[in-house]
Amino acid sequence: MRRAIHTGDALLFERILKSHKQLLHNPDSSTQGISNSNLHLAASLGHKRICETLLAAGHETPNPALNEQHQTALMLAARAGHLEAVRVIAENDYTCILRRDIRGRDAIMEASAGGHDKILQFLLAYVPGGAYEAVQRADGEGNTALHFASINGNLMGLRILLVAGADAETTNAWNWTPASYSASVQAEVYLKGLVVEMKNRKMLRQEIEGARISMIKKVESDDDDDDEDDDDDS
């Protein structure tokens, strides 16, 4: 069965599963396997059709399967950069996006660490509770998704996370900000430039909103004055 997954032979896998339903999860008991289930393996290799077969058979019912590190199949797919596998698994249960492993990391952090910006965009678009809350989360060492994106040097990932509301000043357990972990000088300069850009945009929005409110108040005040003039004339 695992050989069928490794080779991506969906038809063979379906035939084996049909005749050996007890092997639905089939956790890997080898030393290196860390009890990865069939879905963990298929997701890590990006085999969408096999993932769909396992999900349809109830692999993640009632809860997502976890390996010895408490990782979900979604985490492995996100880290490896398999967008279609991520999409299939997440759409089966969006709450899975927020699951944490033994280190406190979730699928969004894994996508950030792997440098997969399209997966990051997808997960942030569908994460329960919204993207803003998701990017505030930190692992057991205080690292946020922005820390992981900075370590990886993923420039697009940095932008996506900051637009979602990630805090560039957040420090981890060692009092290091995301910029402190920049993979290169270019990434550090880019991140700091993005932070300034986001602050300027926020200030501009506040100024525009302030001007809009002032205009509304002025119009209302003028209307009140007109009403008073009408009363005096009558």
HUBEL-V241775 format. One record per pair of residues at least 24 apart in sequence whose ideal C-beta (glycine too) atoms are under 7 Angstrom apart, sorted by the first residue. I is the first residue (numbers start at 1). J is the second residue. D is the distance in whole Angstrom. If there is no record, write none. Layout:
BEGIN
i:I j:J d:D
i:I j:J d:D
END
This chain:
BEGIN
i:1 j:26 d:6
i:1 j:38 d:7
i:2 j:41 d:6
i:5 j:38 d:6
i:5 j:41 d:5
i:5 j:42 d:5
i:5 j:45 d:7
i:5 j:47 d:6
i:5 j:50 d:6
i:8 j:45 d:7
i:8 j:47 d:5
i:10 j:49 d:4
i:10 j:50 d:5
i:10 j:53 d:7
i:13 j:50 d:5
i:13 j:53 d:7
i:14 j:53 d:6
i:17 j:53 d:7
i:17 j:57 d:7
i:24 j:57 d:6
i:24 j:59 d:6
i:25 j:59 d:7
i:25 j:65 d:6
i:34 j:67 d:5
i:34 j:68 d:4
i:34 j:69 d:6
i:35 j:67 d:5
i:35 j:68 d:5
i:36 j:67 d:5
i:37 j:65 d:4
i:39 j:65 d:6
i:39 j:73 d:4
i:40 j:65 d:7
i:40 j:67 d:6
i:40 j:73 d:5
i:40 j:76 d:6
i:43 j:73 d:4
i:43 j:74 d:7
i:43 j:76 d:5
i:43 j:77 d:4
i:43 j:82 d:7
i:43 j:85 d:5
i:43 j:89 d:6
i:44 j:76 d:4
i:44 j:77 d:7
i:44 j:80 d:5
i:46 j:77 d:7
i:46 j:80 d:7
i:46 j:82 d:3
i:46 j:84 d:7
i:46 j:85 d:5
i:48 j:84 d:4
i:48 j:85 d:6
i:48 j:88 d:6
i:51 j:85 d:5
i:51 j:88 d:5
i:51 j:89 d:6
i:52 j:88 d:6
i:55 j:88 d:7
i:55 j:92 d:5
i:60 j:92 d:6
i:60 j:93 d:6
i:64 j:93 d:7
i:64 j:96 d:5
i:64 j:99 d:6
i:69 j:101 d:5
i:69 j:102 d:5
i:70 j:101 d:5
i:70 j:102 d:5
i:71 j:101 d:5
i:72 j:96 d:6
i:72 j:99 d:5
i:74 j:107 d:5
i:75 j:101 d:6
i:75 j:107 d:5
i:75 j:110 d:5
i:78 j:107 d:4
i:78 j:110 d:4
i:78 j:111 d:4
i:78 j:114 d:7
i:78 j:116 d:7
i:78 j:119 d:5
i:78 j:123 d:7
i:79 j:110 d:4
i:79 j:113 d:7
i:79 j:114 d:5
i:80 j:114 d:7
i:81 j:114 d:6
i:81 j:116 d:4
i:81 j:119 d:7
i:83 j:118 d:6
i:83 j:119 d:5
i:83 j:122 d:7
i:86 j:119 d:5
i:86 j:122 d:7
i:87 j:122 d:6
i:90 j:123 d:7
i:90 j:126 d:6
i:94 j:126 d:5
i:94 j:128 d:6
i:95 j:128 d:6
i:97 j:123 d:5
i:97 j:126 d:7
i:97 j:127 d:5
i:98 j:127 d:7
i:98 j:128 d:6
i:103 j:139 d:5
i:103 j:140 d:5
i:104 j:139 d:4
i:104 j:140 d:4
i:105 j:139 d:5
i:106 j:137 d:7
i:108 j:134 d:6
i:108 j:145 d:5
i:109 j:139 d:6
i:109 j:145 d:5
i:109 j:148 d:5
i:112 j:145 d:4
i:112 j:148 d:4
i:112 j:149 d:4
i:112 j:154 d:7
i:112 j:157 d:6
i:112 j:161 d:7
i:113 j:148 d:4
i:113 j:152 d:6
i:115 j:152 d:4
i:115 j:154 d:4
i:115 j:157 d:6
i:117 j:154 d:6
i:117 j:156 d:4
i:117 j:157 d:5
i:117 j:160 d:6
i:120 j:157 d:6
i:120 j:160 d:5
i:121 j:160 d:6
i:124 j:160 d:7
i:124 j:164 d:5
i:131 j:164 d:4
i:131 j:165 d:7
i:132 j:164 d:6
i:132 j:165 d:4
i:135 j:161 d:5
i:135 j:164 d:5
i:135 j:165 d:6
i:135 j:166 d:4
i:141 j:172 d:6
i:141 j:173 d:5
i:142 j:171 d:7
i:142 j:172 d:3
i:142 j:173 d:4
i:143 j:172 d:5
i:144 j:170 d:6
i:146 j:178 d:4
i:147 j:172 d:6
i:147 j:178 d:5
i:147 j:181 d:6
i:150 j:178 d:4
i:150 j:179 d:6
i:150 j:181 d:5
i:150 j:182 d:5
i:150 j:187 d:6
i:150 j:191 d:6
i:151 j:181 d:5
i:151 j:183 d:6
i:152 j:183 d:6
i:153 j:183 d:3
i:153 j:184 d:6
i:153 j:187 d:4
i:155 j:187 d:6
i:155 j:190 d:5
i:158 j:190 d:7
i:158 j:191 d:5
i:158 j:194 d:6
i:159 j:194 d:6
i:162 j:194 d:5
i:162 j:198 d:5
i:168 j:195 d:5
END
